[in-house]
Amino acid sequence: MAATRTNPFWLVAIIGFGVLGYGLFQWFSVDELSDSELQASIEANYQVDVTRMRARSPDGSVGLGAEWERKHKQAIREELQGQTRQAKDFAQSWIIAGMGILIFSLGRIFAARIGRAQEG
């Protein structure tokens, strides 16, 4: 009676599931702001920036035009959306890595099975 040998690629497959699971956890943990939350965050960040600029000004006044305000708020919006995209991209890289590890390990496991079946 021949002893069956456990394929070490099962451990690699388990690691792949772990990496994939971590990526999925990160993906679903990213908080995407609703439009109202995004607007409130933009306004809060804008007010903080203006307050900071007033504090640095010698006379406490800042002459900012409407065009500057619009562009600055747009820059804040892009920064907030960029942070969300960056978090999603980070999670996506873990998901892709997990899938790659799984495909590789399961391919090796099934190839070994086919090889044993052809020998016997």
Buried (B, 14 or more C-beta within 10 A) or exposed (E): EEEEEEBEBEEBBEBBBEBBEBBBEBBEEBEEBEEEEBEEBBEEBBEEBBEEEEEEEEEEEBEEEEEEEEEBBEBBBEEBEEEBEEBBEEBEEBBEBBBEBBEBBBEBBEEBEEEEEEEE
